[in-house]
Amino acid sequence: MPPAIVPDLALPAVARPPVPSPLPDTLSPADRYQELFVAVQSSAVFADSKTFVDCVPLMEPQAIMAAYRAQHLRAGFDLKAFVAEHFDCVEPPAHEYQSQPGRAMAAHIEALWPVLTRHPSGHASRSSLLQLPRPYLVPGGRFRELYYWDSYFTMLGLDSPAEAALLGDMVDNFAYLIDTYGHVPNGTRSYYLSRSQPPVFALMVELAQARLGQRVLDYLPRLQQEHAWWMADAHDAPAGGARRRVVRLLDGRLLNRHWDDRDTPREESWLEDVTTARASSREPAEVYRDLRAACESGWDFSTRWLSEQTPPASPSEGSPRPASGACLSTICTTDIVPVDLNAFLYKLEIRIAELAALAGARTTARDYQEQARLRKAAMNELMWNDAQGAFFDHDWRRGEQRRSLTAATVVPLFVGLASAAQAKAIAGTVSQRLLAHGGLATTEHTSAQQWDQPNGWAPLQWMAVRGLDDHGEHALADTIAQRWLATVQAVYEREGRLVEKYALDQDAQHNPHGGGGGEYPLQDGFGWTNGVTAALLARQRIPPA
């Protein structure tokens, strides 16, 4: 069992952000609108399934449901007109913001922060949006709420004195979410409450300490609460089995997987999930759970989460492609113990141990230090592949290492888990197998899913560059950073925008452009691309030691 959240010695009083009053209703749109919700989503009233779940009701939801039940069976009933009459449904613009001609990319990013900033006073009542006490940044485009792991990479760009207050506000908003809901949800919508995203609050606290000199002991109880949430029900996980997000190895050591407490279609992608489940021979609830769990990973979606049915290949042949290609009906996320999730939780445990020691809570510090040690040992045993020089995900059901190499292999470098020898080996593997024309490739597979080739993503570039820098692999870090910045700059010069993801393949070398694939069109804005690009530009000005 995880240690108690109350440390063994008294800690300073926690400075809590002001609580919005009253707290929002956390019923999700599917729960609130029931058969109306199903009718709207199944009829594809909106091109994007996310549009309806973000709509603001123009009257009390109970009154809307009474009107729908009284009218929908009448001849000539117009569902689209009914929705338009009872909801304020705002679809995002095609482009969030256009740069002024001739404006430097760094200046464009600075000008975007006010565009992407939202204020609590702007929250509409009775909508799916969760209240927050302080201003915050959204990614942009269709993503008009706060997202968990996106925000850390976005916050990397808040490096000027004028942006310091917003950085502090962001950290306090996440502390508030942990205080209010017991965890950080995927995003600040009621339909996201059943899952989280990669746990990076410890990294946010570190960033606030480094840039603002912020008192970090105030955040220790929140870090412990987040850890307890991820480890909930660990005592019920049988040896060799799993319970919710916890996997217990045969020897009793604990690792983690992604999960979602619901096994229904995602409300923001309802029709897509129903279609996927119909294409599968598995129980729909299993498919829905695995789709949702992949969303908790942040890698939604990727061949990384699909069944691997082909025989193992030798290292020289690269990783085999899942037999199903990019068919999400074979998704098996909850079977997988991911490298990056466990690396982030290792970082969380180390950070709690450090802060507890700083507070004089020695027993608590030792407890978390031991959990981190056991997690690291288990990861090295089950996920490290010495022959291939990389970390691989682990399939706990099959009791074997996954065969697909992904950019998640750099996360142990980024959080300080990898040894010097592992870092050197990973640098060689990344150079040979994941280094692309535009930066770090996401996986070795090309598919219709957005977390595969040819797409590259800002957070992966940052973790690779920082992780390699921290282990003295500066030449490769420089190459990844320079290739990524050249890609982002080229698209910006042609289109006047930064986008969510970029194509990194050979074609993009001659014609740089944004990435594709996935469930929705390419989004611009874009929070984490802005933050990582700004941070990499700053790194160029101050080379690593």
C-alpha positions in Angstrom: 0.0 0.0 0.0 1.2 3.6 -0.6 2.2 5.5 2.5 -0.3 7.7 4.2 -0.7 11.2 2.7 -0.2 12.7 6.2 3.6 12.9 6.6 5.3 11.7 9.8 6.1 15.3 10.9 4.0 18.4 10.6 4.4 20.3 7.4 3.8 24.0 6.8 0.2 25.1 6.4 -0.9 24.6 2.8 -1.6 27.7 0.8 -4.7 26.8 -1.2 -6.0 28.8 -4.1 -9.4 30.4 -3.7 -12.2 27.9 -4.4 -14.9 28.9 -7.0 -18.3 29.0 -5.4 -20.4 27.1 -5.9 -18.5 24.0 -7.1 -19.6 23.0 -10.6 -22.0 20.1 -11.3 -19.8 17.2 -12.5 -22.5 15.4 -14.4 -21.2 14.6 -17.9 -23.3 15.5 -21.0 -24.1 11.8 -21.6 -25.4 11.4 -18.1 -27.3 14.7 -18.2 -28.9 14.5 -21.6 -29.2 10.7 -21.9 -31.3 9.8 -25.0 -30.9 13.3 -26.4 -27.2 12.9 -26.2 -27.3 9.6 -28.1 -29.6 11.0 -30.7 -27.3 14.0 -31.4 -24.1 12.1 -31.5 -25.4 9.1 -33.5 -27.0 11.5 -36.0 -23.8 13.4 -36.5 -25.6 16.7 -36.0 -22.1 18.3 -35.8 -19.1 17.3 -37.9 -17.0 17.1 -34.7 -18.4 15.0 -31.9 -16.7 17.4 -29.4 -18.9 20.3 -30.4 -22.1 19.1 -28.7 -20.5 18.1 -25.4 -19.0 21.6 -25.2 -22.3 23.4 -25.9 -23.8 25.7 -23.3 -27.5 25.0 -22.5 -29.7 28.0 -22.8 -32.0 26.9 -20.0 -32.0 24.3 -17.2 -31.0 20.9 -18.6 -34.1 19.3 -16.9 -36.3 21.7 -19.0 -34.4 20.8 -22.2 -35.0 17.1 -21.5 -38.7 17.7 -20.8 -39.0 19.6 -24.1 -37.2 16.9 -26.1 -39.2 14.1 -24.6 -42.4 15.9 -25.4 -41.4 16.8 -29.0 -39.0 14.2 -30.5 -41.7 11.7 -31.6 -43.8 14.3 -33.4 -43.9 14.2 -37.2 -41.4 16.6 -38.7 -39.3 16.9 -35.6 -36.0 18.6 -36.5 -33.2 17.5 -34.2 -30.7 20.0 -35.5 -33.1 22.9 -35.1 -34.0 21.7 -31.6 -30.3 21.7 -30.5 -29.8 25.2 -32.0 -32.8 26.5 -30.1 -31.7 25.1 -26.7 -27.9 25.3 -26.8 -25.3 27.8 -27.6 -22.9 25.7 -29.8 -19.8 27.6 -30.9 -17.6 25.8 -33.3 -13.9 26.8 -33.2 -12.6 28.9 -36.1 -10.5 27.3 -38.8 -7.5 29.4 -37.6 -7.1 30.7 -34.1 -4.7 33.6 -34.9 -2.7 34.9 -37.9 0.7 36.5 -37.4 1.5 39.9 -38.6 3.5 39.8 -41.9 7.2 39.9 -41.2 6.9 39.2 -37.4 9.6 36.9 -36.0 8.4 33.6 -34.8 9.4 34.3 -31.2 7.4 37.5 -31.3 4.4 35.6 -32.7 4.6 33.2 -29.8 4.6 36.0 -27.3 1.6 37.6 -29.0 -0.3 34.3 -28.7 -0.2 34.0 -24.9 -3.1 36.5 -24.4 -5.0 34.8 -27.3 -4.8 31.5 -25.5 -5.4 32.8 -22.0 -8.8 32.1 -20.4 -10.2 33.7 -17.2 -12.6 32.1 -14.6 -15.1 34.9 -15.1 -15.6 33.6 -18.6 -16.9 30.2 -17.5 -20.4 29.6 -18.6 -22.8 28.0 -16.1 -24.4 24.6 -16.7 -21.9 23.6 -19.3 -19.4 20.7 -19.2 -16.6 23.2 -18.4 -15.1 22.8 -14.9 -14.4 25.9 -12.9 -10.9 27.0 -12.1 -9.9 29.8 -9.7 -7.2 31.5 -11.7 -6.3 32.3 -15.4 -5.0 29.5 -17.5 -3.8 28.7 -21.0 -5.6 26.5 -23.5 -4.0 24.6 -26.4 -6.1 26.4 -29.1 -8.4 25.3 -31.9 -11.0 22.8 -30.8 -9.2 22.5 -27.4 -10.7 25.3 -25.4 -10.2 24.0 -21.9 -7.1 23.3 -19.7 -5.3 20.0 -20.5 -3.0 18.3 -18.1 0.2 17.2 -19.7 -0.1 19.7 -22.6 0.1 22.5 -20.0 3.5 21.6 -18.7 5.1 21.8 -22.1 3.1 25.0 -22.8 4.4 26.5 -19.5 8.0 26.0 -20.7 7.5 29.1 -22.9 6.4 31.4 -20.0 9.9 32.7 -19.3 9.5 36.5 -19.1 8.8 38.5 -16.0 5.5 39.5 -17.6 4.5 35.9 -17.8 5.6 34.9 -14.3 2.1 35.4 -12.7 0.5 33.2 -15.3 3.0 30.4 -14.7 2.2 30.6 -11.0 -1.6 30.7 -11.7 -1.2 27.5 -13.9 0.5 25.6 -11.1 -2.1 26.7 -8.5 -4.9 25.6 -10.9 -3.5 22.1 -10.9 -3.2 22.1 -7.2 -6.8 23.2 -7.0 -7.9 20.3 -9.3 -6.1 17.8 -7.0 -7.7 19.4 -3.9 -11.2 19.3 -5.5 -11.3 16.0 -7.5 -8.5 14.0 -5.9 -6.6 13.9 -9.2 -5.9 16.0 -12.3 -8.4 15.1 -14.9 -7.5 14.7 -18.6 -8.9 18.2 -19.2 -11.3 20.6 -17.4 -14.5 19.1 -18.8 -16.9 16.9 -16.8 -16.6 14.2 -19.4 -12.8 14.0 -18.7 -13.1 13.3 -14.9 -12.9 9.5 -15.2 -9.3 9.6 -16.4 -6.1 11.7 -16.0 -3.1 12.2 -18.3 0.6 11.6 -17.8 1.4 12.8 -14.3 3.6 15.8 -14.7 2.5 18.0 -11.8 5.9 17.3 -10.1 7.6 18.7 -13.2 5.3 21.8 -13.0 6.3 22.3 -9.3 9.9 22.0 -10.3 9.5 24.6 -13.0 7.7 27.0 -10.6 10.5 26.6 -8.1 13.3 27.2 -10.7 11.6 30.3 -12.4 9.6 31.8 -9.6 11.4 30.7 -6.4 8.0 29.4 -5.4 7.6 27.6 -2.0 7.4 24.0 -3.1 6.6 22.5 0.3 3.0 23.8 -0.1 2.6 21.4 -2.9 3.8 18.3 -1.1 0.4 17.1 0.1 -0.9 17.5 -3.5 1.9 15.5 -4.9 1.2 12.7 -2.4 -2.5 12.9 -3.2 -1.8 12.5 -6.9 0.5 9.5 -6.2 -2.2 7.9 -4.0 -4.8 8.3 -6.8 -2.5 6.5 -9.3 -1.8 3.7 -6.7 -5.5 3.4 -5.6 -6.6 -0.2 -5.0 -3.0 -1.5 -5.2 -3.7 -3.8 -2.2 -6.5 -5.5 -4.3 -4.2 -6.2 -7.3 -3.3 -9.9 -7.3 0.2 -11.1 -8.0 0.6 -11.3 -11.7 -2.6 -9.2 -12.2 -4.0 -5.7 -12.2 -6.5 -3.5 -10.6 -7.5 -0.2 -12.2 -4.1 1.6 -12.8 -1.9 -0.7 -10.8 -0.2 -3.8 -12.0 1.3 -6.2 -9.4 4.2 -8.3 -10.6 4.6 -11.9 -9.4 7.2 -10.8 -6.8 4.9 -8.1 -5.4 6.5 -5.1 -7.0 4.1 -2.5 -8.4 4.0 -0.8 -11.8 1.3 1.2 -13.5 -0.9 1.2 -16.6 -3.4 3.6 -18.1 -7.1 3.1 -17.3 -10.4 4.9 -17.4 -13.1 4.4 -14.8 -15.7 4.3 -17.5 -16.2 1.7 -20.2 -18.6 3.6 -22.5 -17.9 5.5 -25.7 -16.0 8.7 -25.1 -18.5 11.5 -25.1 -16.3 13.8 -27.2 -15.8 11.0 -29.8 -18.9 9.0 -29.3 -19.7 8.0 -32.9 -16.0 7.2 -33.6 -15.9 4.8 -30.7 -19.1 3.1 -31.5 -17.8 2.5 -35.0 -14.6 1.1 -33.7 -16.3 -1.3 -31.3 -18.6 -2.6 -34.1 -15.5 -3.5 -36.1 -14.1 -5.6 -33.2 -15.0 -9.1 -32.1 -14.4 -8.2 -28.5 -16.9 -7.0 -26.0 -17.7 -3.3 -26.7 -17.0 -2.3 -23.1 -13.5 -3.7 -23.4 -12.8 -1.7 -26.5 -14.2 1.5 -25.0 -12.1 1.1 -21.9 -8.9 0.6 -24.0 -9.7 3.6 -26.2 -10.3 5.8 -23.1 -7.1 4.5 -21.5 -5.1 5.4 -24.6 -6.5 8.9 -24.2 -5.2 9.0 -20.7 -1.7 8.2 -22.1 -1.9 11.4 -24.2 -0.9 9.2 -27.3 -4.4 9.0 -28.8 -4.0 7.1 -31.0 -1.0 5.0 -32.0 0.0 1.6 -33.2 1.8 1.5 -29.8 -1.5 0.5 -28.2 -2.5 -2.2 -30.8 -2.2 -5.9 -30.6 1.2 -7.3 -31.8 0.5 -10.6 -33.5 3.5 -10.9 -35.8 6.6 -13.0 -34.8 9.4 -11.0 -33.2 11.9 -9.4 -35.6 15.7 -9.2 -35.0 17.0 -5.7 -34.0 18.4 -5.2 -37.5 15.0 -5.6 -39.0 13.4 -3.0 -36.7 10.1 -3.5 -34.9 7.3 -5.5 -36.5 4.2 -3.7 -37.4 1.0 -4.8 -35.6 -0.8 -7.2 -38.0 -3.9 -5.0 -37.8 -2.0 -1.9 -39.0 -3.8 1.1 -37.6 -7.2 -0.7 -36.9 -8.2 0.6 -33.5 -10.5 -2.5 -33.0 -7.4 -4.4 -31.8 -6.5 -1.8 -29.2 -5.2 -3.3 -25.9 -4.0 -0.3 -23.9 -4.9 -1.8 -20.5 -2.6 -4.8 -21.2 0.4 -2.5 -21.5 2.7 -1.2 -18.8 4.1 2.0 -20.5 7.7 3.2 -20.2 6.8 6.9 -20.0 3.9 6.6 -17.4 6.2 4.6 -15.1 9.1 7.0 -15.6 6.8 10.0 -14.7 5.7 8.1 -11.6 9.3 7.4 -10.7 9.9 11.2 -10.9 6.9 11.8 -8.7 8.1 9.4 -6.1 11.6 10.9 -6.1 10.2 14.4 -5.9 8.0 13.5 -2.9 10.9 11.9 -1.2 13.1 15.0 -1.7 10.4 17.4 -0.4 9.5 15.1 2.5 13.2 15.1 3.5 13.3 18.8 3.2 10.3 19.0 5.6 12.0 16.7 8.1 9.5 13.9 7.4 12.2 11.2 7.2 9.9 8.1 7.3 7.8 9.5 4.5 11.0 10.3 2.5 12.3 6.7 3.0 8.9 5.2 2.0 8.8 7.0 -1.3 12.5 6.6 -2.0 12.0 2.8 -1.7 9.0 2.9 -4.0 11.1 4.7 -6.6 13.9 2.2 -6.2 11.6 -0.8 -6.7 9.9 0.8 -9.7 13.3 1.6 -11.3 14.5 -2.0 -10.7 11.3 -3.4 -12.2 11.5 -1.1 -15.3 15.1 -2.1 -15.9 14.2 -5.8 -15.6 11.1 -5.8 -17.7 11.5 -2.8 -20.1 15.2 -2.4 -20.8 16.4 -4.2 -23.9 20.2 -4.3 -23.8 20.4 -5.8 -27.3 18.4 -3.0 -28.8 19.6 -0.3 -26.5 16.2 1.1 -25.6 13.3 0.9 -23.2 10.2 -0.9 -24.5 6.7 -1.1 -23.1 5.7 -4.3 -21.2 2.7 -6.5 -21.8 1.7 -7.7 -18.4 -0.9 -10.2 -19.6 1.6 -12.0 -21.9 4.5 -11.4 -19.5 6.7 -10.2 -22.3 8.3 -7.0 -23.6 6.5 -5.3 -26.4 8.4 -5.1 -29.7 7.5 -1.7 -31.1 10.1 1.0 -30.5 8.6 4.4 -29.6 9.9 7.8 -28.6 8.8 7.0 -25.1 12.3 5.5 -24.7 13.7 9.0 -24.1 11.5 9.7 -21.0 13.7 7.7 -18.6 16.5 10.0 -19.7 14.4 13.0 -19.1 13.4 12.1 -15.6 16.8 10.9 -14.5 16.0 7.2 -14.3 18.4 6.0 -17.0 22.0 5.1 -16.2 25.0 6.6 -18.1 25.4 3.4 -20.1 21.7 3.3 -21.0 21.8 6.9 -22.1 24.7 6.2 -24.4 22.8 3.2 -25.8 19.6 5.1 -26.2 21.4 7.9 -28.1 22.7 5.3 -30.6 19.3 3.7 -31.0 17.5 7.0 -31.5 20.1 8.1 -34.1 19.7 4.9 -36.1 16.0 4.3 -35.8 14.0 7.4 -34.7 15.9 10.4 -36.0 13.9 11.9 -38.8 14.4 14.7 -41.3 12.4 17.1 -39.1 13.3 15.9 -35.6 12.4 12.9 -33.4 10.0 10.4 -34.9 7.1 9.2 -32.7 7.3 5.5 -33.6 8.8 3.4 -36.4 5.4 2.7 -37.9 3.5 4.8 -40.5 -0.2 4.7 -40.0 -3.4 6.7 -40.1 -3.1 7.4 -36.4 -1.6 10.7 -35.4 0.9 9.3 -32.8 2.8 7.5 -35.5 5.0 8.4 -38.5 5.2 10.7 -40.2 4.1 12.9 -37.3 6.4 14.5 -34.8 5.2 16.1 -31.5 6.7 19.0 -29.5 6.7 17.3 -26.1 8.7 14.3 -27.4 11.3 16.7 -28.9 11.7 18.5 -25.6 12.1 15.4 -23.5 14.6 14.0 -26.0 16.7 17.2 -26.1 16.7 17.7 -22.4 17.2 14.1 -21.6 20.1 13.8 -24.0 21.6 17.1 -22.8 21.4 15.9 -19.2 23.5 12.8 -20.1 26.1 14.6 -22.1 24.7 13.6 -25.5 24.8 17.2 -26.8 25.4 16.5 -30.5 22.3 14.4 -30.9 20.3 16.9 -28.8 21.5 19.7 -31.0 20.5 17.8 -34.1 17.0 17.0 -32.9 16.4 20.6 -31.7 17.7 22.2 -34.9 15.7 19.9 -37.2 12.5 20.5 -35.2 13.0 24.3 -35.1 13.7 24.4 -38.9 10.5 22.5 -39.5 8.4 24.8 -37.3 10.0 27.9 -38.7 9.4 26.8 -42.3 5.7 26.2 -41.7 5.4 29.5 -39.8 7.1 31.5 -42.6 4.7 30.0 -45.2 1.5 29.9 -43.2 1.9 32.4 -40.3 1.0 29.9 -37.6 2.2 27.2 -35.3 0.3 23.9 -35.3 -0.3 20.9 -33.1 2.0 18.4 -34.9 4.3 18.3 -37.9 5.2 15.9 -40.6 8.9 14.9 -40.2 9.4 12.6 -43.2 11.6 13.0 -46.3 8.8 14.7 -48.3 8.4 17.2 -45.5 12.1 18.0 -45.7 11.4 19.7 -49.1 7.9 20.8 -48.3 7.5 21.3 -44.5 3.9 21.0 -43.4 1.7 20.2 -40.4 0.9 16.6 -39.6 -2.2 14.6 -40.3 -4.1 11.5 -39.3 -6.2 11.1 -36.2 -9.8 11.9 -35.5 -9.9 15.6 -36.2 -8.3 18.2 -38.6 -4.9 19.7 -37.8 -5.2 22.3 -35.1 -3.4 25.6 -34.8 -2.7 27.7 -31.8 -0.9 25.7 -30.4 0.0 25.6 -26.7 2.7 23.0 -26.4 4.3 23.8 -29.8 4.6 27.4 -28.7 6.1 26.5 -25.3 8.6 24.0 -26.6 9.6 26.1 -29.5 10.2 29.1 -27.2 12.2 26.9 -24.8 14.3 25.4 -27.7 15.0 28.9 -29.0 16.2 29.9 -25.6 18.4 26.8 -25.4 20.1 27.9 -28.6 21.0 31.2 -27.0 22.3 29.5 -23.9 23.9 26.2 -25.0 23.9 23.4 -22.4 27.0 23.0 -20.2 
